[in-house]
Every structure is written in C-alpha cells, then in structure tokens.
Amino acid sequence: MNVGEVAAMAGVTVRTLHHYDRIGLLSPSGRTAAGYRQYAPADLDRLHQVLLYRELGFPLEEVATLLDDPSADPAAHLRRQHRLLRDRLERTQAMVAAVEKEMEARAMGIALTPEERFEVFGEHDPEQYEAEVQERWGETDAYAESKRRTAAYSKEDWLRVKAEGDDVERRFAEALAAGAAAGSERAMDLAEEHRQQISRNFYDCPPEMHAGLGRMYVDDERFTAHYEQRAPGLARYVSAAVQANAARQG
C-alpha cells in the first residue's frame, strides 16, 4: 500500500506517516522505482501498535522503545494494551457513574459552595448538565418543583439523597444477583421505593412518569453506563422493574 492509502485506512495524515518515517518509528519496507513509500502487512501491524500506544498517551520515544524491545513479542504488546485499555475503561466507567448520579440526584440546581459540591459529587461538576436539563424539561411543572426544592438543599441534604440512591441501587443489584425477576414483588417494591425517593426529594413522580424514567435508563447510554458500572444487566433490570411497578399501580 502507498502512503496515501495507509493514511486513509488508519485515519492519520500523510504528514504523520512521513514524520514516523523520519524519526525511525515506522519506516516502510519498500520503495517504488520512483522512490515512493510502500507499506507491507508487517508495517501496518506496527502502525496499529503505534496508534494504540499513542491513544493510551505514550510519547513517541517511549512507543519506539516498547516496540523495539527484543524481549516483547506482538502478543505481549496486545496483552499490555488490553490491560491498559481495561484500566482506562474502569476509570471512565467510574467517571460516568459519578456524572450520572449527579444528573439523576441533582436534576435542577444546587445551593452549595464549589467546595461542598466537590465533596458531595466529586470532580464532575453537575452544573454542566443544567442546560440540557432545562432544554428537555424546563417547561414542566416537575422542573419548576425540583428547582424550588433543591435550591434550599444543604450539603447534608445532598449527602442524604446520594446515600438513599446508592442504597436502593445496591439492593436492586442484590435482587438481580439473587435471580429475582424484574416483575417480582421484591423488584417492584424496590422500584416503588425509588419512585418515592424522587417524589420525596425532587418532584411529584406519578407511576406513569416513573415508567418514562425507567425507559430512559436503557434509551440513554449515559444512564445505562451508570447502572452497568454497578452490575452488568442492571440498567435493563431496573427499567423493567420500574415499568412493572407502574403497571401494577395503574
């Protein structure tokens, strides 16, 4: 493959490939009679490794050292990259879980100092979702009610709300692990407790509104990621339990 074809396939620029060649990180195996670069399959394998390490944040000098290590075979590189990617995924999932907890628990506004907000919610500022929340629900009575209630919440109030949410999610995960069906009394009772928490802390949440929230837990990948971080399959389980509980009360 010529340099343009390789650049298009790998999603990099020709200039990047020329730079890799100049510094000895990735030199093509051949040249045409006119002197144009030609890349063999082995070159493409090396480029794949280079790009993975770069995505993981390694500087080019360190990438070259890793790839040219005579004691490391391609399988060793893949194992290292897999481990590093899994570590990044776990950190990202933890960040997503924190953000989604803020979105669900906070919803409309927090009367906390920046220091208190960090203590309650960690490093992810929930204010960043205010515009989205207002665009989607700003004209609703629920938004206005939640805005009014939460404006007066103290740090202790938010810590209590967060603890309540964590507790019911933990028990949802336990019910799932125990094999309780989403439509069982155990799961539906937890869903009702979840609904009552929303009504008590944010806004009146009738069963049909709660069912809509349940659907959002699987339709919105951010909410899904939050529940999946706690237990695989939990988002769909909670969604089904919430909707079953709504039907039970309808």
C-alpha positions as CSV (number, residue, x, y, z in Angstrom):
1,M,0.0,0.0,0.0
2,N,1.2,3.5,-0.7
3,V,1.4,6.2,1.9
4,G,-1.9,7.8,0.9
5,E,-3.8,4.5,1.2
6,V,-2.3,3.7,4.5
7,A,-3.1,7.2,5.9
8,A,-6.7,6.9,4.7
9,M,-7.1,3.4,6.2
10,A,-5.5,4.3,9.6
11,G,-7.2,7.7,9.9
12,V,-4.0,9.7,10.1
13,T,-2.4,12.2,7.8
14,V,0.3,11.6,5.3
15,R,2.4,14.1,7.1
16,T,2.2,12.0,10.3
17,L,3.4,8.9,8.4
18,H,6.3,10.9,6.9
19,H,7.2,12.1,10.5
20,Y,7.1,8.5,11.8
21,D,9.5,7.5,9.0
22,R,11.9,10.4,9.7
23,I,12.2,9.5,13.3
24,G,12.6,5.8,12.6
25,L,9.3,4.8,14.4
26,L,7.7,3.4,11.3
27,S,9.7,3.1,8.1
28,P,8.0,1.4,5.1
29,S,9.6,-1.8,4.0
30,G,9.9,-0.8,0.4
31,R,10.1,1.9,-2.2
32,T,8.9,2.1,-5.8
33,A,11.3,2.8,-8.6
34,A,10.3,6.4,-8.3
35,G,11.1,6.4,-4.6
36,Y,7.6,6.4,-3.2
37,R,7.0,4.6,0.1
38,Q,5.4,1.2,0.0
39,Y,4.0,-0.4,3.2
40,A,3.9,-4.2,3.7
41,P,1.5,-6.0,6.1
42,A,4.1,-6.1,8.8
43,D,4.4,-2.3,8.6
44,L,0.6,-2.0,9.0
45,D,0.8,-4.2,12.1
46,R,3.5,-1.9,13.6
47,L,1.4,1.2,12.8
48,H,-1.6,-0.4,14.6
49,Q,0.6,-0.8,17.7
50,V,2.0,2.7,17.4
51,L,-1.5,4.2,17.2
52,L,-2.8,2.2,20.1
53,Y,0.1,3.3,22.4
54,R,-0.4,6.9,21.2
55,E,-4.1,6.7,22.1
56,L,-3.1,5.4,25.5
57,G,-0.9,8.5,26.0
58,F,2.6,7.2,25.4
59,P,5.1,9.6,23.9
60,L,6.6,8.6,20.6
61,E,10.0,8.0,22.2
62,E,8.6,5.5,24.6
63,V,6.5,3.9,21.9
64,A,9.6,3.2,19.9
65,T,11.4,1.8,23.0
66,L,8.4,-0.6,23.7
67,L,8.1,-1.8,20.1
68,D,11.8,-2.3,19.6
69,D,12.2,-4.3,22.8
70,P,13.6,-7.7,21.6
71,S,12.0,-9.5,24.6
72,A,8.5,-8.4,23.7
73,D,6.5,-10.3,21.0
74,P,3.3,-9.0,19.3
75,A,1.2,-11.0,21.8
76,A,2.9,-9.3,24.7
77,H,2.1,-5.9,23.2
78,L,-1.5,-6.9,22.8
79,R,-1.7,-8.1,26.4
80,R,-0.2,-4.9,27.7
81,Q,-2.5,-2.7,25.6
82,H,-5.5,-4.8,26.6
83,R,-4.7,-4.3,30.3
84,L,-4.1,-0.6,29.8
85,L,-7.4,-0.2,27.9
86,R,-9.3,-2.1,30.6
87,D,-7.8,0.2,33.3
88,R,-8.9,3.2,31.3
89,L,-12.3,1.7,30.8
90,E,-12.7,1.2,34.5
91,R,-11.7,4.7,35.2
92,T,-14.1,6.0,32.6
93,Q,-16.9,4.0,33.9
94,A,-16.4,5.3,37.4
95,M,-16.4,8.9,36.0
96,V,-19.6,8.2,34.0
97,A,-21.2,6.7,37.1
98,A,-20.4,9.8,39.1
99,V,-21.8,12.1,36.4
100,E,-25.0,10.1,36.0
101,K,-25.5,10.0,39.7
102,E,-25.3,13.8,39.7
103,M,-27.7,14.1,36.8
104,E,-30.3,11.9,38.4
105,A,-29.9,13.0,42.0
106,R,-29.4,16.7,41.4
107,A,-31.5,17.4,38.3
108,M,-32.1,21.1,38.6
109,G,-29.7,23.1,40.7
110,I,-27.6,23.0,43.9
111,A,-27.2,25.7,46.5
112,L,-23.7,24.6,47.5
113,T,-20.3,26.2,47.5
114,P,-17.8,24.8,45.0
115,E,-16.0,23.1,47.9
116,E,-19.2,21.5,49.1
117,R,-20.3,20.4,45.6
118,F,-16.9,18.7,45.1
119,E,-17.2,17.0,48.5
120,V,-20.7,15.6,47.6
121,F,-20.3,14.9,43.9
122,G,-16.5,14.6,43.3
123,E,-14.6,16.2,40.5
124,H,-17.5,16.2,38.0
125,D,-19.4,19.5,38.2
126,P,-23.2,18.8,37.8
127,E,-23.7,22.4,36.6
128,Q,-22.5,21.3,33.2
129,Y,-25.8,19.4,32.6
130,E,-28.1,22.3,33.6
131,A,-28.5,23.5,30.0
132,E,-29.6,20.0,28.8
133,V,-31.9,19.5,31.7
134,Q,-33.5,22.9,31.1
135,E,-33.9,22.3,27.4
136,R,-35.6,18.9,27.9
137,W,-37.7,19.6,30.9
138,G,-37.6,23.4,31.6
139,E,-41.2,23.9,30.7
140,T,-42.5,21.2,33.0
141,D,-44.0,21.5,36.5
142,A,-41.6,18.8,37.7
143,Y,-38.7,21.0,36.7
144,A,-40.0,24.0,38.5
145,E,-40.8,22.0,41.6
146,S,-37.4,20.4,41.6
147,K,-35.7,23.7,41.1
148,R,-37.6,25.2,44.0
149,R,-36.9,22.3,46.4
150,T,-33.2,21.7,45.6
151,A,-32.4,25.4,45.8
152,A,-32.6,25.2,49.5
153,Y,-30.7,21.9,49.9
154,S,-27.6,21.9,52.1
155,K,-24.6,19.7,51.8
156,E,-26.1,17.4,54.4
157,D,-29.3,17.2,52.3
158,W,-27.4,16.1,49.2
159,L,-25.3,13.6,51.1
160,R,-28.6,12.1,52.4
161,V,-30.1,12.0,48.9
162,K,-27.0,10.4,47.5
163,A,-26.9,7.8,50.2
164,E,-30.6,6.9,49.7
165,G,-30.0,6.5,45.9
166,D,-26.9,4.3,46.5
167,D,-28.8,2.1,48.9
168,V,-31.7,1.4,46.6
169,E,-29.4,0.7,43.7
170,R,-27.3,-1.7,45.8
171,R,-30.5,-3.6,46.8
172,F,-31.5,-3.7,43.1
173,A,-28.2,-5.2,42.3
174,E,-28.6,-7.8,45.1
175,A,-32.1,-8.7,43.8
176,L,-30.7,-9.2,40.3
177,A,-27.8,-11.3,41.6
178,A,-30.3,-13.4,43.6
179,G,-32.3,-14.2,40.4
180,A,-35.4,-12.2,41.4
181,A,-37.4,-11.4,38.3
182,A,-37.9,-7.8,37.3
183,G,-41.6,-8.3,37.7
184,S,-41.3,-9.9,41.2
185,E,-42.7,-8.3,44.3
186,R,-39.1,-7.7,45.5
187,A,-38.1,-5.8,42.4
188,M,-41.3,-3.9,42.1
189,D,-41.2,-2.9,45.8
190,L,-37.7,-1.5,45.2
191,A,-38.9,0.4,42.1
192,E,-41.7,1.9,44.2
193,E,-39.1,2.9,46.8
194,H,-37.1,4.5,44.1
195,R,-40.2,6.4,42.9
196,Q,-41.0,7.6,46.4
197,Q,-37.4,8.8,46.8
198,I,-37.8,11.0,43.7
199,S,-41.2,12.3,44.9
200,R,-39.8,13.0,48.4
201,N,-36.6,14.7,47.3
202,F,-37.3,16.3,43.9
203,Y,-40.8,16.4,42.4
204,D,-44.0,14.5,42.5
205,C,-43.4,11.5,40.3
206,P,-46.6,9.5,39.5
207,P,-46.2,5.9,38.2
208,E,-46.5,6.8,34.5
209,M,-43.8,9.5,34.8
210,H,-41.6,7.0,36.6
211,A,-42.2,4.5,33.8
212,G,-40.8,7.1,31.4
213,L,-37.7,7.5,33.5
214,G,-37.3,3.7,33.5
215,R,-37.3,3.7,29.8
216,M,-34.6,6.4,29.8
217,Y,-32.3,4.2,31.8
218,V,-31.9,1.9,28.7
219,D,-32.5,4.5,26.0
220,D,-29.9,7.0,27.2
221,E,-26.5,5.4,27.2
222,R,-25.2,7.6,29.9
223,F,-27.8,6.3,32.4
224,T,-27.2,2.8,31.1
225,A,-23.5,3.1,31.8
226,H,-24.2,4.3,35.3
227,Y,-26.2,1.2,36.2
228,E,-24.0,-1.2,34.3
229,Q,-21.0,0.0,36.3
230,R,-22.7,-1.3,39.4
231,A,-23.7,-4.6,37.9
232,P,-24.0,-6.0,34.3
233,G,-27.6,-6.0,33.2
234,L,-28.8,-3.7,36.0
235,A,-30.0,-0.9,33.7
236,R,-32.4,-3.1,31.9
237,Y,-33.4,-4.8,35.1
238,V,-34.2,-1.5,36.9
239,S,-36.0,-0.3,33.8
240,A,-38.2,-3.4,33.6
241,A,-38.9,-3.3,37.4
242,V,-39.9,0.4,37.2
243,Q,-42.3,-0.2,34.4
244,A,-43.7,-3.4,36.0
245,N,-44.4,-1.4,39.2
246,A,-46.1,1.4,37.2
247,A,-48.3,-1.2,35.5
248,R,-49.1,-2.7,38.9
249,Q,-50.3,0.6,40.2
250,G,-52.2,1.5,37.0
